[in-house]
Amino acid sequence: MRILVLSDSHGKYHRLIAAIAAQPTAEVVLFLGDGLRDFERAVAAYDGLPKTFLAVQGNCDYTSEHKEREFLTLDGVKLYITHGHVESVKNGEDVLIRRARQYECQVALYGHTHVPVVMYQDGLHLLNPGSMHSSRDRNNPTYGIVDITSAGIVPYIVDFQEDA
């Protein structure tokens, strides 16, 4: 199963559409907040396709009724998804890791920092897809992929490049 992980679009709706189009084998699209209106437009554009869309709210999604965090199981893998501001991820991943472990998750997904991260720590995969608006440490915006295979869990970052 391929999971497309997007975050922090901050008005760059067209980039969400392009990333979804670039990953046609993704069965699930997760949005980690800060641009929920963009994400809702993307969901509407792909209405009826065989994809599952799920989002959590970020600190800039002021009027959202989405939850700040979600726990879900996909292909037998437990995931914790959050924007990250309530876990203070700009000060490190300790709270995020503790919460994911409390719920026995194998994957924790978060945004907020605009810095992509792929990390593995004692059975827990962490992925921050960076930002679809602007990366704080790369030239291009980024998004994440989590592949759940019979061989294991493979998270990675994709540099998003717009067509000229």
Helices and strands as residue ranges (DSSP letters): E 2-6, H 13-22, E 26-31, H 36-45, E 52-55, E 69-74, E 77-82, G 85-87, G 89-91, H 94-102, E 107-109, E 117-121, E 124-128, E 142-149, E 152-159
